[in-house]
């Protein structure tokens, strides 16, 4: 399956991976995040108090829901903020900051009636302020401001306007009806009195590192070691959460993080190194809870490159790479070879497209069919031009597994006479090269 | 899983001198690669020494029985998912929507036993001029089957005689209908052979519909080997019809009856091969146990009891099989009595023991036979609470299956997840496919579609006919999907 996305084509996705470890205490967290009344929380049988100390591979770039673009940040901002609507564990839309809503018959106007019992986390030395329609308008405006750096902007371009009807009613008008429109309004609301700059939000604004929200947990502080400490919001509108404190501890090394778990230094990790799975699974103190990450890694080709514009060349590259072997060797078999940009658990996964198998001989035949012959240096060439490609990989996602994948990719392709020059680049520089300059031949990304 | 343990015991005894192909086949069986197992064992059949024949028959019988069980479970899920999907599709597209959804819904309703509802749906198809004449004939044949099941034989005959049997697809549908209703006097097998001749003459391959109908006939008319060969040459993941709606919407229709036909064919194959295996004195006891299980599984309770009586009296059953045979005997008698015996009597007949595997077998049998078994479930629940879960895999699965039947989906999921291999959660090599199928259904019922679809995706290589469920479930998921579901490149 080939899907055009931006300037390059997504060739067959290579593999899905990830598994997680949760301590039993983490179950309590998820339960308390479900929409329940205060009374239910107090009598739900879960113990009160205590803290959860979990490990993250890396540090969050920011803690607000607008400028953050990594999972570490998003996990924290989920605890600090709320949206107009929420999505529960069954993927059902449930009321959150909006207690109810109306949708016009033409599906163009959404009117949200806001809860009147929600307050913002108190700023130091201040009383908590009430959450109102002004905060919703403010969030939309700052999110859509051209100078705000956020991945959300493009996702909300379908909104024509956001209007305050009264202090607790907002009306959103869409440019066109959209699929699953209501679910889109699960974006997190930030306070009007939060950011220093009221027009746009950048990573320089103190708010992104010390945010206040309406959620079950409040940011207490970030230690010198980068530990993010959250404490229970006593005034949370659904009732105080069970845990007193949540601490997110960053690790620069996945192995050390796993060791910390096994030596009781932390309670939970959210990403397990595949090679640690057998040890963790065999440890009765730990509960291994795999989930479908719905994420995938892929090699994408720049079809602006005339060599790669030839479908046979792209197919040859796919036939030459033993993805099953890579999955088994580097990710302990934790994943699936897929044929497109959707996980097999998605309704959109195309079952008619089977991933291409590993057939290096077929790869060579395809290249020969495309007019390539092997040169003296063992590299395929056509019309005097070598089949030498630049592979760019964002360094932000660099990990032991990714490095091995890149090396293996080079080796597999070397065997059919395709030279791959790998280059790890800082995330923003990678984005600029790929999306703006189109200066790449192949990318490996997730 | 205990079944693997028992298989290992059989092999210990029977494979010490066995040739490699049998070992290889049974290794595939233990990994739940039943297609691979049957291919290996069947290929060896022609070359095997006479002394190996019995073991081959036993291996094939066990493999086909396992296959039949998988397809039986898949069919149960597929029918309900198909009905959910098509009902939703029809409800969402009232104007200019699908015309063929009514046809496939009617057929599926008929297979669930809802003849009156099926008839309503099928009648509208017959009158719908936007449906091709051939497909309206299919609707007539199905409607006639509904009438026949309602005892309206005259109406059925009128409809059957009104269809154009010069069209091989229509004729095959008619043959399949006769076979399913046990109307052997209408010669469905001869009709099937005639169709194959025609297709050969016009040098056309068999469509999935033709193949499905022929499998129906072969399975029910005792042409097992022909049926097995046809399965091997058919793409079981194919769709039955493609409908274009408006300018660019395409709906593909699949048919869960394929799964039922596979279950019946493999079931009959298991009976045939296990029957042959019982002629080998060395393995007779074990073969009799599996034969009795297969007979019971396919509703032949009297035969099952007769075989078990003989096996238990002969003293040929190795120890673990004796206990299982006694249990099966008790359950079969309970079933034979039409459930008139009390549940306590069932427990008495199974020895009132607390042995987890036997308790699990009792619970599974009760589930299968739809018997009330809350007391047994209570006993099983008590047991799983006090013993380490890993030692009680089958009992957890049996309880999960029980909770699925009682619509307690979260408990069903919890039970089955306890015994799921977390490192290889969707791989059939590490998890019993029967458990995975039931877990997938529990997830589906809980609207956690993604989990269910992942399971089917993992099964597709060994059980390609699972596509008959996948697409319908994707359809339900797409219509139920409430979250944004948009992709983001981090």
Interface residues (C-beta under 8 A of the other chain):
Chain A: X19 X69 X70 X71 X87 X89 X90 X91 X92 X93 X151 X155 X180 X182 X183 X184 X186 X277 X278 X281 X288 X289 X290 X292 X294 X332 X333 X334 X336 X341 X342 X343 X344 X345 X346 X347 X348 X349 X351 X397 X445 X446
Chain B: X237 X422 X423 X424 X425 X426 X446 X447 X448 X449 X450 X451 X452 X453 X454 X457 X458 X460 X467 X470 X471 X474 X475 X477 X478 X480 X481 X482 X483 X484 X485 X486 X487 X488 X489 X490
